[in-house]
C-alpha cells in the first residue's frame, strides 16, 4: 500500500511540476509575442530612408528597476532619429510583463536590449555602413562595465509603407 501511495504521490507531483513549467513557458511565450506585436505596431521604417534604400543596424535598451518597471529607454548611437520618439515612449510597452519575458526572476535592475536590422529583402545587395559592436551597444549617459542584461533576437524592420 505504501508503495502505491508513493507512486501516486510522485505522479501527482510530477504532473503538477510539469504543468507549472508548461504554464510558465507558455505565459512567457505569450508575453514575448505581445512584445513583438508592440514592435510590429510601432516600428515603421521612415519612407524617406526606404526611398534612399538605406539599410541599418541599431538597438534600443529598455532599463528596468528591481520591480521590473521601465526607468528609461535609450537609443543606440546610430538609431534613426525619426524612430526615437515612437520607440522610446514607455507607454507603448505598458502591460508587458518583463519578468515573464526573462523567464526567470531578474535580480536587481535589469536592461532589455532589442537589436534592429533593416534592409530591402527584394534587393540582392544591402549596403550597411561600417559599424563596430561598440557602435551597436553604445548608449548615451552613464557607462558601466557590467550590466544585468537580456538581449532579444534581432527584430527585422521591413521596407513597407513607412512614415513620412
HUMO-V242221 format. One record per backbone hydrogen bond with DSSP energy under -1.0 kcal/mol. CO is the residue of the C=O (numbers start at 1). NH is the residue of the N-H. If there is no record, write none. Layout:
BEGIN
{{CO;NH} {CO;NH}}
END
This chain:
BEGIN
{{1;5} {2;6} {3;7} {4;8} {5;9} {6;10} {7;11} {8;12} {9;13} {10;14} {11;15} {12;16} {13;17} {14;18} {15;19} {16;20} {17;21} {18;22} {19;23} {20;24} {21;25} {22;26} {23;27} {24;28} {25;29} {26;30} {27;31} {28;32} {29;33} {30;34} {31;35} {32;36} {33;37} {34;38} {35;39} {36;40} {37;41} {38;42} {39;43} {46;50} {47;51} {48;52} {49;54} {50;53} {56;118} {58;116} {59;76} {60;114} {61;74} {62;112} {63;71} {63;72} {64;110} {65;68} {69;65} {72;63} {74;61} {76;79} {80;83} {83;87} {84;88} {89;92} {90;93} {91;94} {93;96} {96;98} {97;101} {98;102} {99;103} {110;64} {111;150} {112;62} {113;152} {114;60} {115;155} {116;58} {117;157} {118;56} {120;123} {132;136} {133;137} {138;77} {147;149} {148;111} {150;113} {155;117} {158;160} {163;47}}
END
